[in-house]
Amino acid sequence: MQLHRFEDVLKFCDRAEPFLQQDEVAHNLLLRLCKSFRLANPRLQPSYLAIVETQTKVVAVAIRTPPHPIVVSMVEDVAAIELLVNDLYRAEPLLPGVNAPQVEATLFAERWQRVTQRPYTLYMAMRIHQLTTVQPVTEPNGALRLATVADRDLLVDWQMAFRQEALEEVTDRPNVESWADQQLAAQSIYVWQDGDRPVTAACGYPASERVGVINFVYTPPENRKQGYATACVAAVSQRLLEQGYSCCALFTDQANPTSNKIYWTIGYRPVCDWYQFKFEQPEAVTST
């Protein structure tokens, strides 16, 4: 078993994608990253691209785009985890965390702690869901529409609020403005419009040729518990299916029963669990 690091993102994608496509729903995040690399997305510059393979096949894929944690695929041989941890400790000793399927993430975090002598904590327990048919839902007033440039400032405000509320992240506004511009240009962001006001937003775009992805589902507090998010996600999911995708996928926070109930009502069903762990940094250890 050997680990290969890549500098050329296209060569990496050519080698990684066939393995990732064997389970496109579970690997939708990694496939989206590969798609962004092929489109030369300036917001996602990888610092680490690696594949672990035997003589006959790929058994693991890992991608890091700073400042985010390393993202690791499902692993066919757990020995690949040790190879990745040892190599990353040399390449990026201040790695902030790992984001991977539950088993792989846990094994990686445990091995990282043994190598670095630095503890880890569970940041978020997530679950990937899949939908193949949208179930009928009760629709509130209003209708779905593509977001436009006129919505830009509102979407930036909502994305910043979403990141702070759901991810506990404080993000610079220029970074979020860049995100909004790209989503608007790609026509991948939608709003549910009730009368003269947008009340909910959601993104829907391809992860691969077969899988469409829903993310950034946000309803401001004053518009919640009125069915807007349910209707918005159902409508965006239906649009993706009508565009030819075999299924839709999304991540949920297992600690948020409200969103999980919404997605179940629409027709999303669990596929696998993903964990994100944070790694304590040397200065934090020293200060304690």
Protein Blocks (a to p, Z undefined) as FASTA:
>chain_A
ZZdddfblmlmmmmmmmmmmmmmmlmmmmmmmmmmmmnopaklccfbdcddddfkbcfbd
cddddfbdcdddddfbfklmmmmmmmmmmmmmmbgbdcddfklmmmmmmmmmmmnopacd
dfbdcdddddfbdcdddddedddddddfklmmmmmmmmmmmmmmmnopacdfklmmmmmm
mmmmnopaccddehjacfbdcddddfblmlccdehiaddfklgonommmmmmmmmmmmmm
mnopabdcddddfklmklmmmmmmnopacfbdcdddddddfklmmmZZ
